[in-house]
């Protein structure tokens, strides 16, 4: 099983540590694209219009400067760099030893700069949203669409891909109809008085708790149906949608926030 997470806008900047070495990151098939994006982002960050291109406000010049130092800034494990609602609920640092070992092999994070990173990959903090278009290269999503599929297929192998990415990062790569990968996408619905809706903050927190539960339990389902059963055993209410050539949608319905 491979659990594919979205990144977080907020990140913790490492205070110390060696500088970035892209050759040491997992999924080396992505190295060339990583290098192209790094070069373009650093060059952009030295331009006066960088904040506007990156969709940042006038008071966020520190984030532009952060990008300009990507090759020289300290790095830390990705599971310590990414923060925010989903990652706070998942709580990498408070997992049991066994769950941390499982996370190393079963979790991957989508990244605008690095494509795909594992929890133990050492990266610097950065700011690049998935909907940005880099001068000279074009939309970030389009750049990853060309190469991310091979890395995902290699990472998931014969197992199940559990896709928890947000809409923006799902655009980086979608399994083609001919893909041999078994895919389960997870949607979180909040039900109140018989009405169901998606609530962004709650959606992220619930996904983080689901991942934590799976890692602590040790379940390693091979099909979407088996994943639904495993989540049910963990106390989640799951409804299985139709299976299409692109995967099976699982709705996790929660009645209390």
N, C-alpha and C positions, 0 to 999 in steps of 0.2 A: 504494500500500500504506500502511495505517495500522497501526502496532504499538501496541496498547493495553496499558499496564503497570499493575500495582497500585501504590499508594503505599508508603511505608515508615513504620513506627512511629517510628523514629529519624530525626531531622532535624538539620541544622546550622543554628544560629541566626545569621543575618547580623549582623555587627558594625556595619556602616554601610550606608547606602543610603537612598533615598527611601522614604517610607511607602506603604502599599498604595493602589493606585488600581484598583478593580475594572473601571472603564470601559476600561482599557488591556489587559485580559486577552483572550486569544483566546476564541472562541466566545461572543460577546456575547449570544447568545440565553439564556445561563445567568445573566446579571447579576442579574436579579430574585431568583432562588433563592439565589445567592451572598450577596446583601445580607440576605435573611431569615435565613440560617444564621449569618452573621457577627453580626447583632444578637442572635440567641438565644444563641449561644455566649458572647459577651461578657457578656450579662446573667447567664447561668448561672454564669460564672466569678467573679462578685461575690457569689455565695451561699455560705453555710457548707457546704452539702452538695454542692458542685460536684465535688469529687474522687470521691465515691461515685457520682454520676450518670455521670461520665466513665469509671468503671471504673479509677480510679487509686488507688494506695496512699497511706497517710498521709504517706509521705516524699517524695511527688511534688508537693508544693504549688507548686514552681517551674513545673511544666507548667500548672497552673491560672492562675498569674500570667501565663504566656506567652500564654494565650488571652485574658486580660483586656486585653492590649495589642495585639491584632491590627491595629487600625486605625492605630496609631502606631509600631509596631516597624519597624525597617529591613527592607527586602526584598532578595532576590537572585534570580538565575535559578533556576527550579525544578530544573534539572539540577545545581545546586550545593547546594540545600537538602535534597533527598532523599538519604538514605544507607542503609546496610544491605547485606545479602548480595547481593541482585540488582544494586543500583546499584554496589557495589564491583566486581562481576564485569563489569558493562557498561563502567564506567570512562569516563564522558562526557568527563572532562577530559584523557584520554590518547588519545582518538580522533584519527585523522588529520584534516586540514582538510576533506577531501572528505566523510568520514564524519560530521563535525559538521554540515556543511551538510545532509546527508541526514537527520540526526536532527531538525533543525528542522522539516522538512516531513513526516516519516514516523513520528514518535513522539509519543504523548500519554499522560498519566498521569492515572489516576482519583484523585479527591480528595474526601474527605468534606466539606470546606469549599468547594472551588471547582468540583467536578464533573468538569471536564476541564481540564487545563493542558498547555501545550506546554513543551518544555525551556527556551525563552527567556522564558517568562512570569515576571514578578517577583512573588514571593510571600514572606510572612513564614513563619517556622517556627510550627507549631501542633501541637496534640494533640487529635485527634478520631477515634476509631475508627469504622469503618463500621457497627458494631452498636449504637451509642449511640442512645438516644431523647431528643431535646431537649425540654425542658418547653415546652408551648405549640405545638410544631410536630409532634412525633411522631418516629418512626424516621427516621434520616438516609437509609437506603436507600430508603424510601418517598418521601421528598422528591425524590430524584434520579430515581426511576423515572418521575416525571411529566414530566421535561423533558430528561433526558440523551440520549434517543434521537435527537431532532432535531439535537443538537450532534454526535453521533457520525456520523450519516448525512451531515451537511454536511462533516465533516472527512475522511471516507473517500472521498466522491464515488463515481466509478465503479470505484475500486480494490478491493483485497482487505483485509478487516479481519483482522488477526492478533491474536487475543484471548489475552493471557497473564495475565489477571487471576486472582487467587485467588478462592475460592468466595465469601468475604464481599463482595468488590467486584463480582463478577459479578452479585450480586443488585441492584446499582444500576440495571442495565438489561440485558435480554436481547433479542436481535433477535427480533421476532415472526415467526411462520411465514410471514407474507406479505411480509416485508422483502425488498427487492431487493438488499440487501447480500450479497456473498459473504463468508462467515466461515470462518476456520480457527482452531479452538481447539487449543492445544498442551499436552500432558501429558507430563511427564518421568517415566520409569520407570527405577529402578535394578535391574538384573538380577544376581542372585548365585545360582550353582548352579542355574540354571533357574527361579528364583523371582523374580518382579517385584513391586516395591512402590514407593510414593511416599515419598520422604524429604524433609521440608519444607525443611531447610537446603540440601540438595543440589539440590532442585528449583529453588529461587530462584537459586542460583549458576549452574546450567546455563541457565536462561532468560536470565540476564544475558549469558552467553557467546554464546548463540544470537543475541541482538539485536546484540551487538557484531560478530559475524561477518557478519550480513546488511548492517549499515551499512558496514563496511569493504569488503565485496565489491561492493556497489552493486546487487545483485540486486533487482528490483522485480516479483515474481511477481503475476499477476492472478487466479490460482485457487489453491485449496488444493493441488491436484495439482502445480501449478508450484512452489509453495512447498516441497513435499516433495522435489521434484527438486533445487531450489536448495540445500536443506539437505544433501541427499545428496552433492551436488558439493563441499560444504564439509567433508565428512567425518563428518557426523552419520548415525546409523542411524535412519531414520524409517519408521514403518508407518502407512499411511493407513487410517482407519476408514471406516465408511459415511457417506454424505452424507445429511443430514436437512434438513428445511425450515429448521432453525436453524443449520446449518453442518456442517462436516466436522472430525472430531477427528483430529489427528496425534499419534501417540505417538513421542516421542524416547526411544529405549532406550539407556542408558549402562551399561557394565559395569565401569567404573573411576571412582572418585570422585577 
